[in-house]
Amino acid sequence: MHRVVITGIGVLSPIGLTADSFAENLKRGISGAGPITHFDASNFKTRFACELKDFKVNDYLDRKEARKIDPFTQYALIVADQAMKDSGLDLDSLDPFMAGTIWGSGIGGLKSLEKEIEDYARGSGTPRYNPFMIPKMISDIAPGHISIKYNLKGINYGTVSACASANHAMINAFDYIRLGKADIILCGGSEAAITRTGIGGFSSMKALSERNDDPATASRPFDKDRDGFVLGEGAGAFVLETLEHAKNRGANIYGEIVGSGMTADAYHITAPHPDGKGAAHVMEIALKEAKLNPDEVDYINVHGTSTPLGDVAELKAIEEVFGKDAPSINISSTKSMTGHILGAAGAVEGIACLLAMRDNFVPPTINNFNLDPEINPKLNLTLNEAQERAVDVVLSNTFGFGGHNSSVIIRKMK
């Protein structure tokens, strides 16, 4: 079995459009939430989100190219380019059939689908759909575009498992590389669901915060007054390759993937198991695969969406798995800053973990004013301020509607 390492990263987040700006704002505890600008949200119950700031697609992509693809694919291509450049890979030296792409998105081209339906409804009734509608909409189109751009002719597909999509993409890439079915896989996730349909749909489920008078503090994981998540957008990308391949070319290595887990709650379509059974099991699987003891984990980036049920269930699972060692582990939810980026959450949060290892800090859980009394106060939830700490082993959780649970463990290279 091959060892698998991360040699390149790219990120577009509501608090930074590069890895370095993202790291800086994680350290500062900056909120990415604000009034929605993508459309007129004045009639919606929730009128704010975590949008990308100062983002202009034509700063990155040709105008003609950008028009043919949905924003979620635009974001994917941009972070893929960042990651490939960061990795220093010489594409001409690669065997294209041993290089692939696995990409996650929970929703795909929602904006493109929404626009076509609205245009049809406003028209004469004669169907005049854009010929690019289907390719813009389908979730697997992002890895298709990435493979074409970089001539990656190996494994290529999309993972769709709601908020666990990007983690599943990374886990699949990890598995294929260590089995010898690929030398290099560019993986990650992207999402662009801040649209009328996205906000309206999640709002109707009572999933979103309605703290319109104070968006910056609306995402408040573990706080007793939390009232739902804040929708975000963005993308994250990783270049994964064998350790041997990375060493042979003198690559910079961010970390080694050493463990992963995937389970299902088999409980409810949207609610987690109240005792966190599926979440506990997925972390146990990841630890076993990594051959790590609970006391060797320094930092857990939790799913932590700021929902009444999910936050408590996940912390129960952590206490079950880590036992007496749980209070010594730093825990935080970076969704308090970025919002919930759905299918891209695992990618953006995975990059937050790598930056934590690189810079020896733990990102904070901001916006905690009154800890939920159901939560053990002995847990170190890294509340409100980043903490300096040597971070050698990180565990990242993402859980999705449908009961999908995923955990990834990354270790700093010694």
N, C-alpha and C positions, 0 to 999 in steps of 0.2 A: 504494500500500500504506500502510495506517495504521500509525503507531507505537503500541505497546501498553504501558501502564504499570500498576503495581500500586498501588491506592489504599486498600486495607483488608485487614487480616489478623486471623485468629482462631486460637487454638491451645489444645488440651488435650493435655498431655504428662505423662509420669511424673515430670518435674522442674519442672512449672509449669502452672497452669491458666489463665494469662493470658500475653500476650506479654511483659509486663514481668517477671513472676516467672520465666518461662522464660529470658529474657535474663540475669537475675541469677544463676540457677543454672548456666547455661552458662559464665558468667565464673568462677564458683567451682569448676567441675569436679565437680559433684555427681552421684553415681550414683543412678539411680532404681530399682535392683534390690533386691528383698527377698523374703522368703517369700511364697508364694501365699496369698491370703486369699479368693479368689473361690470356692474349693472345697477339699475335703480332698485334698491332693496327697501325703499321706504314703506312698502305695504307688507313686508315680511315680519314675522315675530322676532326673528334674529336678523340683525342688520349689520353684523360685523363678522370678520374672519381674519385668518392669517394669510394675507396675500404676499406674493413676492414684491419686494420694494425696489424701486428704481430699475425695474427690469424692462428692457426693450428687446424684443426678439431679434430685430434686425441688427442689433449690435453683435449677434452671434451667427445668424443664418441669413442666407440670401433671401431677399423679399419674395421672389417667385417660388423658391423652395418652401419657405415658411407657410405660404398660402395653401399649399397642397397637403399639409399635415395638421392634425389637431395639436393644441398646446401640450398635451401629455407626451406626445412624440417629440415635439420641439424640445421640451425639457430633457427628455431622454437623450437626444442627440447632443445637446449641449454638455450635459454632465459626462457622457461617454467620451466626448472630446477632451474634457478636462482630465479624466482618469487616464486615457491613453497617453496624453502628453506627460502627465505626472509619472507614469510608469517608465517612460523612456524606452518603450519597446520599439524595435526596428521591424516594422511590418514586413519588409522585404525578406527578412531572414526567417520568418515563420512558415511552418507548414500550414497552409490555410485550412486543411481538412482536420487539423488538430487544434483549431482555434474556433471558439464559438461564442454564442450570446444567449443568456437566459435572463429574461426581464419580467418584472412583476408590475401589475397594475390592477387594482381592484375594480375599477369602473371603466377605464379606457376613454374613448373619445366622446365624452358626454356632451361637451359644448357643441361639437359638430353635429351630433344627432339632434340635439335640442334645436339648433338653428334650422336644420332642414325641415323638421316637423312644423316649426313655427312659420317658416316661409310658405309651406304647403297650405297650412290652415288659413293664412292671410290671402292666398291666391284664389284663382277661379275654380279650383277643384281639379284642374288638369295636373297630373303628376309631372313635375319638372325638377327632379332631384339631381343634385350635383353628381357627376360621375365619380368624384373622389369621396363621396359620402361613406361608402362601406369601408374602403381602405383607411379613411381617417378615423373611423369609429372603432374598429375591432382592436381588442386589447393586445393581440399578438403582433400588431404591425410595428411597434417600436423596435423589438429585436430584429425584425426584418429590415428596417431602415439602417439599423446599426451594422448588421452583417454586410449589407451592400456597400456602405461607406468604407468599411475597413477590410473588405474581402475575407470575411470570416466564414468559411465554408463548412465548419463542423456543426456541432450540436446547436440547434436554434429553435427556441420556442418561448412562449409566455406562460407565467404562472398567475393564476387568478384564484386567490383565497382571501378575498376581502383585505383586512388590515394586516394579514400575515403574508401577503403576496411577495414582498421584497425579501423577507427572511427565507421564504421557501425557495426563491430564485437562488439565493446565496447557498442554501443548504444543498440544493440540487447540483450547483456548480462545484461545490466542495466534493460531493460524492463522485461525480463523473471524473474529476481530475485525479482524485486519489485512487480510483479504479483504473487509471491509465487510458481512459477514453478521450481525454483531451489534455493538451499541455497548458492551454490558456483559455479562460472563459471570462468575458466581460459580463458582469451581472449587476443587478440593482433594481430600482423601481422608480416609477414616476406617476404623478396624479395631478389632474387639473379639474377638480370637481366643484370649484367655487362658481357655480352658475345658478340660474333661477331654479332649475330642476334639482341640483344638488342641495342647495340650501333649503328649498321647499320640502324635499323628500325627507331629509334628516330631521328637519324641524317638526314635520307631522308625526314623526316617531317619538317626539319629546326627547331626542338624543342631544340636541344642541343647547348650550347655555343661552339664556335670554337677557344677559346682563348688558343691555344696550347702553346704559348710562356710564359704564366703565369697562370697555372692552379689554383694556390692557391687563386687568386683573380677573378676567372671566374664566380663564383656564386655571383652575386651582385644585390640582390633585391633592387628595388626602385632607382637604379642608372640610369642616363640617357643613359649610354652606355652599359647597359645589353644586352646580345645577346642570351639568352636561358639558360636552366637549366643544371646542372651537375648531371649526373646519379650517384646514390648512391646504397648501399646495406646494409642489416642488418635486425634487428628484435627488437621487443619490446613486453613484456608480462605483464599482470596485473592479480592479483588474486582479484576478486570481490566477495563480500559476503554481507549478510544482516548485518546491524549494530548490531542487537541483537546477532547474531552468533559471530561476531567479539568481542563484549564486553564480552560475556560469556567465551570466551577463553583467554581474556586479550591480544588481538592482537594489534600490532602497526598499527595505521591508518594513511595513507598518506593523505587522503582526501575523501570527500563525493561527489559522482556524483549527481548533483541536477537538471541538465537540459540537453536537447539534441534536435537536430533538424535535419531533413532530407528533402531535396527538390530536384527538378530538374529544370535546366534552360529551358529545352525544346526549345533550341535555335540553337545549333551547336554541331557536334560530338566532336570537340576538343577545340574550342574557347569559352571563357566565354561570358555571356551577357555583352556588353560594359559598361552598367550602373550598373552592379553588382546586378541585381534584384533578382536572385535566392540566391545569397550570403546574401543579406540583409534580405530576408525572412527567411532563415534558422537560422540566428542569432536572429531574432525577436521571432521565435518559441522557441528557446532554453531559451531565457531570460524569456519569459512568463511561460514556464514550471518550471523554477527555482524560479519563483516569485521574481525576482531581478529587481531593477531599473538600468538603464544604468550606473549611477554614482557609483554603487557598484562593478563594474568589475575593477580589478587592472591591469590585463595583458591579452593581446590577442596574442596568438601564431598564426600568420597568415599562410595561405597556401604559399604565397610569394615565388614563384618558380624561380624568376628572368627572367620571360618572359615579353615581351613588353606589351601585352594586359592584362594578368592576374593580375599583381601587381597593376596597376592603378584601375582596376575594383573592386578589393577587398577593396581598401582603400576608394573608392567612397561609397561602401556599408557600411563600418564602419561609415563614416561620416553621412550617411543617418540614420542609426540606433541609433547611440550614440549622434548625434547632438552636442550641446554645451559642452557635457562631453568628447567628443572624444579626445581633446588635453591633458586631464589629465590622460589618460590611456596609460600605456606603451604598445607599439606594437613592435614585432620583428619577423623576419624570421630566425629560426635556420637552415633552408636549406642553408643559406649562409655558414654554417660550415659543415653540414652533407651531403650536396647535396640532391637530391630528391630521396627518397627511395621508391617511388611509393606506392604500396599497404601497405607497412609497415610504411609509413610516419606518419600517425596518432598515431601509437603506440609509435614510438621513440619521436615524438614531445609531446605526452601526458606525457611521462616520464620526458621530459625537463620541462614541466609545474609543475609536482609534485616536482621536485628538486628545482625549483624556489620558490615554497611555503615552502619547507623544510628549505632552506638556505637563504631565504629572499633576492633574487636578481633577476634581469631580464636579461636573456641572450641577447647578442647584435645581431644586424644585421651587420655583418662585410662587408668589401669590398664596402663601399659606399664612393665614391670619389666626385661625382657631382649629387646632388639630381635631379631627373626628374622634370622639371619645371611644369609638369601636376599634381604634388603631392603637397598637402597643406603643406607648411613648418612648420605650427604650430603643426602638428601631432608629437608626441614623438615616433619616429621609433627606438629608442635605438641604434643609429648609432655608430658602430665601437667599443664601449666599453660597458661592462656590467654595470648595475646600481644597487646599493644597494637600496632595497625597501621592505617594508612589503608587502607580496603578499598573500592575503586571498582568492581571487576569480580569477580564470583563465578561459578563453574561448579559445578553440583550434579549428581552422578551417581546414578542408581538402576538396578539390574539385577534381573531377576526370573527365577524358575524358568520354564523354557521357552526360555531364551536371550534374553529381552527386554532390550534396552539402551536407556537414555534419558539425555540430557544437556540441561540448561537453563542458559543464560547470562543473567545479570542485571547491568545496569550502573547505577551511581548516576547520578541526574539531575544534570547540570552546571548 
